[in-house]
Each structure stands twice: as C-alpha cells, then as structure tokens.
C-alpha cells in the first residue's frame, strides 16, 4: 500500500506542477510528428488533401478510408503527392511492410490481420478513428476487458489488458475513460498535468451525494492521493483493478505514440518520395539525351542499357574534401502493362576534371523479352535541377550466332495485325556476340572438406585451357574439356581460395574467376561477381554485384568505387553498373561497399584487382586482435589505460598497434547445447534457461544462432537478431542418442568465419564425447584458429571425470573464455549473467607480428600482462 501511494504521489505531484491540460493522444502524436517532419515534407492543406483525394480512383480512395485510423499525417501527404497509380501501389506495399516491422510480423501478416479486425471494429465501435478502435486495429483484441463500475466517483472506465505489445511492454493494463460530453472512450494520459486526474472524476451532478465531495474539487497542491486511493478502493466495485491500471501506466511511462504510431524515421518518409518518379514543377530544368541498347544477355533475360547524356554546363559541382564532384541522382521505374514492374535508385559521381561535354549516365536493367515503359528522373544533387525522360522499350530476346534466329522469329513476323489488332508483336530476336567468360561452379555445401570436384563453366570460343590455383599457388592446368579438377580440402574446414584462369591458344590469360570456400555463414556479405579476374580490362565494362542482407534488416546502399573514387551508389537490385575503366598503365581495383539501413553493423566490402598478372602475389599484413577481459577481485575492470598492458609474442615484447575499451558493442553469440540422451532429465530446465539467456543478452544490433548436437551437430536456428527465433528453436529440442562434442565445437565455430566485432560461443554439455569424427586435438586447433572465446558449461560432470574437465577447460582457456561446472540447469542463469558481464566490457588489444613471422607458420603463444588484476584473452594465433 505504501509503495502504491509513493508511486501515485510522485505522479500526482508532477501533475500538479505541470498545471496543463492533458492532451488527446492524437494531439500529442500530431505535434510530435509535425516537429520532426516540418522541414522534410511539405504539408498539404485540408483543401489540397480533399481535392487530391477526390481525384484518386476508387481503389486508392478505399485504401485511404480503410487505413485512416493508423495512417500518419506525413504518410497521407506522401501518398497524395504521388503522381501515378504504380507509385501509389508501391506506396501501399511499403506501407504494409513498415507495419509488419512495427508489429514484428512478416510476409503481410499484419495486413491480413488488420482487414479481419477492421470488419469487427466497424461493427463493435461507433467509429474506427477512436482510441479503442485504434488499439483494437493495431494490437488486436485485449486478453481481458474490465468495465469498472464506480459512477459515484469516476467517469465510465474500461481497463484493457494485453500480455505483450511489441516495443511498448508486457503485462500491460491500459485505462480508457469516457470524458464528459464525449461519445467514446479515450486512453488516459498519466503525464497530462492536473487535468489528467481531474478527467477521471465524475462530473458534479453525478457526484453530488458523494460522502467526501471535497476530494473531488479541482486538484491543488494540498490534495492528497490517499483520499483518492481510499475512496476508489472502498467505493468502487473494481477498485483494485483501477488502481493497478493507474499504477501500471504511471510506472511504465506508457508512450502513447508507441501505442498508436510506428516509430517511423522521418528520413524513411522522405525516402518514399525519393524512390518515386515525381517531377517537381518548380525545379530548374535539365536537358538529357536518351538512348537504349541491348548489349548482352543474362540467362533468359536481356541486359537493357539506358544511356542519358546530361550537359556538364547545366550541372553544378559540389566541393568534397577540397575537390569538385558532379553528383547526379537517378530515380527510375519500369512499367509493364501499366503496372510497376520494378523501380531503382542510383547516385552517380563524376570528378570535377571530367573531360567530356556531357556526363554519361549508364543504367543497366535485366529484363525478360517484352514491351515495357521506362520513366527516369535525373536530378542535379547540388541545385535540384531535373529532367524527366519517358520512353517505350521493346526488349528483344538475344541469341548467339550458332542458333537459327530467323526460323524462331518467323511466327512473330507473320502474325496478322488484322486478326489481333490490340496485341503488340513480340520483340524481335537479335544476334549477340557471346562474351568470353569463365565461372567456377560453387560447391554445393557450405562446409567443404575432403575430395571435391571443382567445375567451371566456359562461354565464348577463345578459351583453350584453364589454369587452377589454390591459396596463391598454381597446382594444375587442364587443356581440354571438361575443365575441372579434384581438390583435397582436408578434414578441417579452413577457408581456401580457388582461382581458375582461362587461357587462349598462346597460353595468355583472358579472364577468370575465384571463390573462397569455408567462409562461414555471416548473413551480411557483398561480392563483386564479375569481373573477378581481369588481366586486360579497358573502357566501358559491365560490373555485377550481389548482396546478402540479414533477416530483419534492409540495405541502405551499395557503393561502387574505382580505386578511391566513388562511381555510383545503388539502392535497389539487380546491382549492375557499366563503368569506364581508364586506359592507364598499372594495377587498379574495383571496390563494392554495402551499408545497412539504421543498423549498428559496420559496412562490408569486396575488392577485385584489375589488370594484374595472372596471379599477383599479395602480402597480408595481419593484425592480431586480442579481446581481453581484466578481472580485479573477480569482476571486470574498466579503468585501465594502454600503459597498463604488455603483450609478449613467443616471450618477446611487441608494441601495441591497437588499444580500445569497448562496452555494449554489437554481440554475435552462438549457443551449442547437448541434446544427447543423457540430457533428458535436464532438458526442460536447459531450454528455459537458454530462452532467458537470449532474452536477456540479445539487444538491438546483436545476433545469435543455435546449434543442437547429439550423434552429430545441426543448425536449429541460423543467425538471427530476433529473440523469438531463438526461443522457437529451443522449444524444438529433443534429447536422444550419443554425444558428438568435438564435432559440435568445429561446426559451431565455423559459423563465426567472417564475423567481426564481439563474439562468443556458449557450449553446454553433460558428458564426454562419444560420437565425433573429429579428435580433441583437431577441435582444439580449429578453436585456436577461430579465435572465438568459448564459454564451456559442464552440467553434472563429476569431479573425478578428470579427462572431460581437462578438455573443456583447455578449449575455454586457449580461446580466452571460461569454464563452469554446475549440478542443475537452474544454475545456468547465474552463469549467463557472468558471461554477459564479461562480453559487454572488454579491451581490444592488437599487434602486428614481427617481419620474420611468415604466414602459414605454426601456432604462436601470446601472453598479455597487466599492471593490476588478471588478463583473460586468447592464448595465441596462427600467422
């Protein structure tokens, strides 16, 4: 009771000091959004909104009417500013995608749920734009509704209970009341000033016979919350429920905006307009010459190359780091049969000393043969000057000279226009010269070990032999088809680089490809797929890229560089660019950099060297990083400086090249849990503790995966940033069969290949290995190479199981982790807390090995000394 009074006293005291009327939730939301977006999106007047809405077709008017309860003011203006039905349809798809993200659903699940709820809401509530209707539409029906009866003291009240609302909280009680002279309920705002309390009280006429009318007088500084608490609890039939709801909303600081609106980044609202081809009538005009050609085919699709020439004299350069750069933004749409087929957005940069009179904007799209319409908006990023170019495209099907295109094209040419006057003739077939290309067929499995056949695919007539390289060393030449080679990758799945180079009849290199196998399962990757090996590349050249984005994330941009000069930024796939490789001597490189939207993960990149010898030997200057925890009296210490550390490489001091104290950085964590038959009595507790671990540890920007192992390891949940995915995976675990502990170590650590930043593997087992194909020594070597801290947890392992304890301790200590021995799975939570405390508070030390330390050498022991406490880190490295 006293705690409840204290909470309410603070809330009511703040309300007294505020002395302002409680705003309606809708008013509060509107003001906040207006402040955020006033300088980003022109607001339409009521007259403009009405006029533009009336001009919409029935389908889009129906959309606006249906989603008005959950549509933001900025989104209304955005939607009504669009010029074509195709853009409006794209907006609708994006609208539901954003609502899926807000509700933590996928694949249009929220859209389906919303329309089902809309029918119920129309029948149940007077209007669909009221607070009750909005709550119902956004978050579904409450688990329980309490209709409080306290007419002598309070206005009509409903308490809606929710077990969980994403991004708001759990075990929620939301208090809604019917204001005086109002027809429907309103969500109570606990932070609305003195009137927030006054609004809940019954009006004077209804409470004239109340036992303590003084308690209902307008709130002043002398008013005590005791009077309200006592009267509500004594006089109201549901007094306890009412007080719980008030307390819940006060303590939880319920954010009304989170309840009624998505946390929409204002920049995202603006990006919707950027991605649409909308001409600004007030923008200065640009001239742009347009042409189209079809230079190549890609499987069954044709490369459609759009060329726009913009006079350099009409574009204003910007100053970037002391240099002038012409920057052109491009937004485009491809329509088919009047519907949006695809859209794209690029940014092109040209140096200030560009020699031509016109800036060439080259856009490559891969389209199947058909008739399309292209709409492209070109904008000078400095002045806003624009050109809008529209053109019909008849995309042909391309054939190689060895086929008989005349015979195949005959039906199209003989089709009678009189018979089918409304049907356009199919695109004509065209001949293309087949490009000389070589591709390595990627191995079918993620993990490559043992003997594997490396196959290649050749196009063109000039490749007469294929040279194979492995990890920088030439190992074989195949001079007749099939151009393939059997390679032994060994038992342990180490990263291996394979390169295949196509040679002409004189043995000169023409083109080639390279792939790296056993690179882990990091979901965020970028790769330049073509060219990969280019010993003679000059002039306009086609560059193809591919990006893999983690679940739940979005790509912000993919930038393409020639050396250090940015050529283009792409925002939508397919990621194909035609770039002009200068005819200069010397080696150059293409670099692709991918960045995620609103994510703490750093960008990733891929680099391809151009115009190099067949295989240019590279020197890898390897920075050895040591994630280090310093324990003082058993607790992580955070106040040390660089001078407090000393690194010994094989006993010799080495200078620190990197020193950083990191706290709460994005964490990549794997949980490998023993599901062998001996775990059966502990399985339920282990599942529960694992779920609590992920719920407590995984924060924004973190990701995790789940491995189960019995006779063999298997992925239960791949890398994911969502706690719900991990919990669902844990629920599927079953205990049976034997224990492949060492296989689980190797298999789990493999998933960390290519992962940067803070990382750790938590390994839970209750016994010794009985089924692995890998030995302990092989697992230990792999753990040393992976350099991922292993936190081993032994469940019920007896003190006399010396061999088991030694091996778990060795795996942990060599990698900078820890080992724990517990008797019951319920003790796991304590262990998890200690692990998280370590991982969230570490020093990252780095050094470069001495020049006489050659790559590929043996394991080297590293020691970290510290002036106070004890340093925990990896025990060594492979150069």
N, C-alpha and C positions, 0 to 999 in steps of 0.2 A: 504493500500500500504506500509506504513512504517513497519507494523508488518511483512508483507511478506518479505520485504528487510532484516529485522533483522534476521529472521529465516534463510534466504539464506546466509546472511553474516556469521553467525556462522558456517553453514555447509561448505561453501566455504572456510572460514578461516581455519577450521580444515583440509580441503582437501589440502590446500596449505602447511600447516605444515607437513602433512603426507608424501608428496613427494614420494609416492609409487604408482605403477600401480594398477588399480582396478582389483582384481582377478575375474576370472569367478566364477559364483555361484557354479559350480561343483567343481572347485579347492578349493574354500573356504570350502565347505562341506567335501571334501575328507580329507583335512588336519585336520579338527576338529575331524572327526571320527577316523582317524589314531592315533591321540594323545590319544584319550580316550581308544582305544582298543588294542594298540600295545602290551600291556603286558597281554592281556586276551585271544587273539585268534591268532594263527599263520596264517599270511597272505600267501596265495598261490601265486606263481609266475604266470606270464602270460602263460608260458608253461604248468604249472600244471593245471591251470584253463581250458586251451584248451583241454588238454589230458583227464581230468576228465569229461568235458562236452561231449566229443565225445563218452565216454563210457556209457553215460546215454541212457535210452530208449527214443523213440520218444516223449512220453507223457511228460516226465520231461524236455527234451530239449525244447519242445514247451512252457512249463511253464516259463523257463528262458528267452526265447525270448520275450514272451508276457509282462513280468513284469520288464524287464531290465530298463525301464525309471524310475521306482520307487523302484528299489531294491538297498539296501545299499551294499557297498563293503564288510562289515563284514558278511552280510547275504549270499552273493554269496559264500564266503569261507566256511561258515557254511553249506550251502546246499550241496556243492560239497564234504564236508568231511564226509557226511553220507554214510553208507555202504549198506543199504538195501532200497528197494522201499517202504517198510512200513514206515521206518523213514522219507523218503522223502515226502510221503503223509501226515504224521503227521506234518512235517515242513510246507507244503503248507497250511494246515488248520490253523496252528498257525500264519502263515504269514498274512492271511486274517483277523484273529481275531485281530491282532495288528493294521492293517489298519482300521478296524472298530472302534477300540478305538481311533485312531488318528482323525478320521472324526466324532466322536460322533454318530456313527451308530451301529446297532446290527444285528445279525442273517444273516450275509453275505450280507447285503445291499450294502456295498461298492464294494464287489467283482462283484456283478451283474451290478452295475453302471459302474465299470471300464471297463468291457468287452464290454458293449454297447458303451462307449466312445472310446474304442480302435479302433473300426471299423471306427468311424468318424474321429479320429485323423490320421489314415493311409491314408484316402482319402484327408484330408484337409491340412496336413503338409507334408513336404518333408521327414522328419524322425520323429520317435517317441521319440528320446532322446534329442530333443531341448527344450529350456526353454518354448516356447509357448505350445508345445505338453505336456510337463510335467505338466504345470499349468492346461491345459485342462483335462488331465487324472486324476489328483489328486483332483481338485476343481470344475470340470465341466465347462460349457461354462460361460463366463462373462455375466453380465446383459447388458453390452453395450461395444462396441469397438469403440474408436475414432482413426481414422487414420489421423494423423496430416500431413498437407501439409506445409512444410517450407524448401524446398530444398535449398534456398539461404543461410540458416544459419545452419540448423541441418540435421543430418542423418535421414533416414526414421524412423518414430516413430509411435508406437501403444500404446494406453492407454486402459488397460483392467480394467473395473470397477466390483467390487464384493460388494454386500451388506454385506456379512459376510464370513470370513474364520475361522473355529474353531482354537483356540489357536494363531491366528495371529491378528485379529481385525475386525472392522466393517467399512462400508462405505469406502472401500479401492479403491485407484487408483494406479495401477501398471504400470510403464512406461517401455516399451520394445523398444529397438532401434536396428537398423541393423549396426553392426560395419563395418568399412572399410574392404574391401577384405574378407567379410564373406557372406555366403549364407543365413543365417537365423537370426532371431531376438534373442536378448539376454536381460535378465532382468537387468535393470540399478541398480548398487550398489551405493547408495548415500554416502557410507563411504569409498570409494575406493581411496582416495587421489586426487591429482590434475588431474590425468588422467580420473577420474570419470566425471569431467566436460568436459574435452577435448574430450572424447569419443563421446559426443553428437553432437559436431560441425561437420559441413560438411567439406569434405577434401578441400585442397587449390584450386584445379582445378575447383571445383563446386562453390566456393565462390569468385572467382577472381573479380567479378563485384560487390561485396557487398559494401554497402555505407560506412561501417566502418570496413575495413579489420583489423585494429589494434585490434579490440575487439576479433578477432579470434586467435591472437598469443598465443603460449603456456602460460598457466597461471603462473603468478608470483605474488609476494607479493603486487605489485601496482595495480593488476587487481581489478576492482570494479564490484560487482554483479549488480549495477544499469544499466550498459551498456547492460548486457545480458537480464535483465528483460525488459528494454525498447524495445530492438530490437525484442525479442521474442513476446512481446505483440503487437508491431506495425507491424512487417513484417510477422508474421505467422498467417495464417487463423484461427488456433485453439490455438492462443497464451494463452488465459485464461485457457483453459483445460490443456495445457502443464505445465503452472506454478502451477496449482492446484495439478497436479500429482507429480511434483518435491517437492512441499511443503508437500504434504501428506506423501511421502516416507521419507523425512528428519525428519519431526515432529514425525511420527510414528515409526521411527527407525526400519523399516521393517527388520525382521530377515529372511534372505534368507534361512537359514537352516529350519526354521519352515515352509516355503512355499514348500520346495522340499523334506524334510525328516521328518519322525516321530521323536518325542523326545523319542528315544529308549534308555532305560537304558542299558549300556554296560553289566551289570550283567545279564540282560534278554537275551542278545545274547548268553552269555556263558551258561545260563541255558538250552538253546535249545539243546546244545551238551550234557549237563549233563543228560538230560532226554532221550537220545538215547543210545541204547546198542552198543557202538562203542569200539572195543578193541584198546588199544594203543600198537603198536608193540614194542615200546621202554620201556614199563613199566616192572618192575620186575614181575615174575610170582608167583601166589599164587596157592596152591592146595585146592580143595574144593570137599568134598564128597557130592553127591546129592542123595536125595530120596524123594518120594512123597507118601502121604496117603490122604484118603478121610474120615475124622472122623465124619462129621456131614452134615446135610442138612439145608438149609435156604429157606423155601418155595419150589419153583421148582428148586432152584439152589443147587449145591453141594459145600461144603467147600473143596477147594483144598489146602492142606497144603504142601508147599515146604520146605524141610529141607536141608540146606547146612552146613556142618561141616568144619570149617576153622582151621587148626593147629595154636594154640596160639603162637607157636615158630616162625611162619612166619610173625606175625603181631607185629608192634612196638607201644607200648603205648605212649600216649601223657600226658604231665603234665597239669592238670587242677586244679587250686586252691590248689596246693600242693599235689594232689592225682593223681595216674596214672589211665588212662582210655584208653581202646581199642575201637577205633571207626571204624566201618565198614559202607561204603556207598554201597547201593544196587540200581541198576537200572535194571528194568525188562520190558519185553514185552511178551504179549500173542498174538499169531497169529492163525488165523483160515482161512483155505482155502487160505493161502498165504497172507492174508490181516491183518493189525493191528487190533486186537480185543480190546485190552486195554493195557495201559502202567502204570508203577508205579515207584515211587522213595522213598526209605526209608533211614534212618540212624539209626544204632544200636550202643548202648554204652554198654560196659562191664567193670566192675570195675577191677582195676589192680590186685586185690587179687582173681580174678576168679579161682576156684579150678580145673576146668577140663582142659584136654589137648587140647580140641578143642572148639572153640567158636561156639555155635549153632545159626544159622541164620534161623528163622522161618518166612515164608511168607504165609499169608492166602489170597486166592483169591476166590471169589464166582462166579462160572461158571455154565452155564447150561450144561447138559449132551451132549457131542460131542467130536470130536477129535480136539486137539489143538497142537501147538508147543510153548514151553517155551524157552525164551532166558533171561539169568540172568547174569549181570556183577557185580562182587563183588570187591570192592576196599578198600585197607587199606588207611584210610584218612591221615595217617602220612607219609607213604613212596610212595604212589601211586601204590603199587603192586596190580596186578589184576588177577582175574580168570573169564573166560567166560564159562558159562555152558549152553548147549543147550540140550533139551530133548523133545520127543514127549509125549503128555498127552492124555490118553483116559479117559475122565471124566465120571464115571458111574452115573446112576440115583439111588438114595438111597431110600429104602423102609423100613418101620417098620415091625417087625415080624408078625403083625396081618394081613398083606396082603399076597397075593399069588404071590411072585415074579417069581416063576418057570413058571406059566402059562403066565404071562405078558412078560417074557423074551423069550418064545418059538419062536416067529417069527424071532427074531434076530439070534437065534441059528440054525434055519432050513433054513435060507436064502442061496440060492445056489450061491457059488462063481463063478460057470460056467456061470450063467445067467448074473450076473453083476460083472464082474471081477474088474472094476475100482472103485467100490463103497465100502468103508470100512464098516465092520459090525458095527452097532451101539454099543455104550458102554453097557456092561452088567449091569443088576440090581444087587445091593448089599444090604444086610441087615445092618441096623444100630440099635444100642440101643438108644431108644428115651430118650433124656436128660430131667431131671426133671426141668421144668421151670414154672414160673408164670409171667404173664404180665397183667398190668392194661390197659384196653381199654381206650385210651384218649377220653375225652368228645368231642363231635362233633363241639362245638362252641369255639371261642377264649375267650369269656366272659361267665363265668359260674356263675349263680345265681339261687336262688330258689331251688326247689327239683330236684335233678339229680340222676340218677341211675348209680352207679359205677360197671362196669362189669369187670370180669377177664377172662383170657384165660389160661387154665392149660394144660401142656403136661407131660407125664410120668404117672406112676401108683402109686406113693408113697404119693402124697398129698391127705390127707383125710379131711382137714379143712383149712379155710382161716381166718386169723385174720386181722381186719381192724383198722387202726389208722388214726386220723385226728389231725394235728398240734401237734404231740407228745403225744397224749392221745388215749389209746385204747378205742374203742367205741362199737365193736361188733365182734362176731365170727360166721362164717357160717360153719356148719358141713356136709352139703350135697349140691350137685349141684342144681341149678346154684349158683356159688359162687359170689353173687352180693349184693349190699347194696344201699338203698336210703339214700342220704345225703341232708341236708338242708344247702345250702351255703349262705343263707341270700339274701337281696336285693342288697346291695352294693358289687361290685365285688372286694373283697380283695384277696390277694394271700393266698391260702390254700394248705397245703401239705397233700397228701393222701398216705398212705403206706398200702400195702397188703402183708402178710407173710403166706407162705404155711407151714402147719404143718403136721407131719407124724401121724401114728396111736397112738403114745405115747404122742402127743402134743409137740414134739420137732420141732423147726424151721428148715426148709430145704433150702428155697430160698424165694425170694420175689421181689417186685418192688415198686417204689414210683414215684409219679409225683406231680408237683406243678402246680396248675391252677391259672388263672388270673395273668399271669406274663408279660402282655403287649405284644407289637409287635416289640420289638427291633430286627432288621433283622440280627444281628450278635450274634450267640449263638453256644455253643458246649455242647454236652451231652454224657455222658457215658451211653449207653442204656443197656449194660449187662457187668458185673453183677451190680445190684442195691442194692440188699440185699443179703449178702453172709456170714452167720454165721460160715461156715466151708469150707474155700477155701484154698487148698494147692496144690502145684505142677503146672504143665503146665495148664494154664487156658486161655480160649478164652475171649478177651475183645473187645467189639463192641462199636463204637463211631459214632456220626453223627454231622455234622457241617452245620449251616445255614450262608451263606455269603451275605452281602448286594448287591443289584443290582449295577453293575458297578465296583465292587471290586473283587479281586482274593485272594484265600487262599495262604499264603506263606508256612505255615507248621502247622501240628498238632502233638504236642509232648505228649508222654505218660510217666508218672512218677510213680514209686513205692516209696512211701514216698517222699524223696527229690532226689532220684536217677533217672535220665532220662534213660528210657529203649529204646525208639525208637522215631524217628521223621518221620512223614509220609507227603508226598507231593501230593498224589493222592488217591482218594477213590476207592473202599469202605474201610473204616477205621476199619480194623480188625487186631488184633495182638494177638498172643499166647505168654503169659508171664509166667514166672516161679515164683509162689508165694512161698517164703521160708517157710519152716516148723518151724517157730519160734513162741514162745508164744507172746501174746499181740496183740493189735489192729494195723492195718496198713491202708494205704489208697492209692487208685489209683487217679491220677490227670491227666486230659487232658487239654492242653493249646493250644488254636488256635490263630494264628497270621496272620493278613492280609498283603498282599504284597504292599509296597510303600504307605501305608495309615497311617494317623496320629492317627487313632483309636488305643487305647491300646489293648493288648491281652485279651481274655476272657477265663475262665476256668470252669471246673466242677470237683467236688471231690466226691468220693464214699468211705465210710468207709468199711473196710473188716474185717471179723472175730470179729464182735461186738456182743453184746447181741441182742435179738430180736428188741429192740428199745433202743438205747443208748441216754440217756438224754444229750442234749448239752446246753452249756451256751453261749449265743450270747452276746459278748461284743460289744455293739452298739455305734459306733462313730457317734455323731450327727454333721452333717455338716451344716454350715450356710453361703450360698452365700450372701455376703454383699456388698452393694454399699454405699460409703460415699459421700454425696453431700456437697460441700462447695460453697456457693453462687449459688446454683442451678446446679453446674457442678460436675461430678465425680472427686474425688481426688485420686491420685495415690502415694503420697509420704509418707504415714504413716507407722510406724513400729509396731511390735507386742505390744510394751508397750502402744500404743495409744488406745488399745481395752480392754474392760472389759465385761465379759459375766455373766449374772445373770440367774440362773435356778430356777424358782419359787421364785425369790428375793434373792437367795443365790449365792454368787460368786463361780464360778468354774474355775479351771485352764485351760488355752488353751492347747489342745493336738495337734492342727494343726493350722498353720498360713501360708498363701500363697497368694501372689498377682498374679492374673492371667490376662493376656491380650491376646486377639486374640486366645484363645483356641478353639478347635472344638466346634461348637454350634449345639445343637439339638433343633429345634424350630417347634412348631405347630401353624397353623393358623385356627381358628374356626370362620367361617363367617356366619352370619344370612342371610338365603335366604327365609325368610317368605315373604308373600305378601306385607307387608308394606315397604320392601326394594326395591320394583320395581323401584321407581324413582331414586334411588341412585345406582342401581346395576352395571351399566356400569362404573361409576366412581370408585366404590369399586373394581371392577375387575382390572381396570387399575392400581389403587394404590397398590393392592395386588401383581400384577405382578412386579411392580417396587420395591416393598419391597423385594421379594425373589431374584430378580436380583441383588440388592444392598447388601443384607445381606449374602446370601449363598455363602461361599467361599470353597476352597479346604478343605476337611475334615469335612465340615458341612453337615447336612441333615435336611430335613423337611417333614412335612405331611400337608394335607389339609382336613379339616372337613367342611361340609356344614350342616346346621340344619334349619329345618322348623318345621313340626309336630314331626319329630324325626331326630336325627343326623345320618349322613352316611359318610363313608370314600370316598372322591373324589380322593385323591391321597395318597397312603401309603408312608411310609418312603422312601425317595429317596435323593440322593446327587445332582440330576440334576435340574437346574432351569427350563429347558424346560418342565419337567414333571409337575412342579407346575403351570407354565403358561398354559399348556394344561388343567389342572384341573380347573383352574379359568375360562377358556373360556367356560366350560361346565355348569357353574352355572346358575340356573333359579330361579326367585323369585316367591313363591307361598305359600299358606296355612298359618298355625299358627307358634308360636314360642316356641320351647322346649329348653329354655336357660339352665336350670339346668341339663337336660339330656346331653346337649352338653358339659357342664363342666366336668361331670363324664366321659363321653365317650372319650373326648379328653385327659384328664389326664390319663386315663387307658393306653394309648399308650406310656406313659413315664415310665411304670413299667420296671425296669431293665436297664434303660438308665443311663449312668454315665456322669459326666462332666457338662459343662454349658448347661442349658436347660431353656426353657420358652414357655408359651402358650400365644398367642395373640388372644383375644376374641373380636369380633366386633358384635355389636347388636344395634338395634334402638328402642327397646321397652321392655316391661316387659314380663315375662314368661306367656304363656297361654296354654301350652300343655304337660308339663313334668310329668313323673311318679315319679321322684324324687322330694323331697321337697328342699327348700333352705337350711335347716339345714343339710340334708343329703349330699347335694353337698358341703357345707362348710366343713363338717367333712372329706369328701373324699379329698378335696383340701388340708386340713391340713396334712393328712396322705401322700399325694403325694409329698408335699414339692417342688412343681414346681411353680416358680413365674408366676403369672397371670397378664398380662397387658390388662386390660379391656378398650375398646374404645366404648363410648356411642355416637351414631350418632343421632343428632336431638332430644335428650332427654331433655325435658323442665325442667327448674329449679324447678318447683313445683311438678315434679314427684319424690317426696322425697323417696318413698319406693324403686323405681327402682334404684335411685342413691345410696341409702344406701347399697343395696345388692351388687351392682357392686363394690363399694368402699370396702366393707368388704371382698369380695373374693380376691381383689388385695392386700389390706394392710396385711391380715393374711398370705399371701404367699410371701411377700417381693417384690411384683410387684407395679404397679401404675395404676391409672385410669385417663382417659382423656375424656373430653366431647367436641365434635366438632359439627358444624352445617352442614358442607358439606363434602362429601367424598374426595374432592380435598385436604382437610386439613390433610388427613391421612399421606401423605409423611413426613410432619413435625414431626408427632408423631412417625413414624417409625424411623426417624433419632435419636430421643431421646432414644427410646427403645434400638436401636443397640449400642448407645454410652454407655449406662449402662451395657449391657450384655458383651461388649467387654472389660470392665475394672472393675473387681470386686476383692474383697478379699474373700478368703475361710477360714472361721474360723471353728474349730472343738473342741469338748469336749466330755468326757465320763461322762454319768450320775453317780451320787453317787451310792454306793453299795446298798442302801436301796430303790432305784428306780427299781421296778420289771417290767419285760416285760409284756405287755398286760395291763398296767395301763392306767389311764385317761390322757387326754391332759394336758401337762405341758407348762406353759408360759415361754418364753425366752425373755430376753432383752439384746441388745447389746449397750453398752455405748462407746463413742469415745471422745477423748480429744478435737477435733475440728470438726465442721460440724455436719451433721445428718446421722445416720446409718440407711439404709433400709435393712431389712432381713426378713426371716420367723419369725412369732410371737411365735412359739412353736413347740412341737413334741409329738408324741405318743411313749412311750418307748416300 
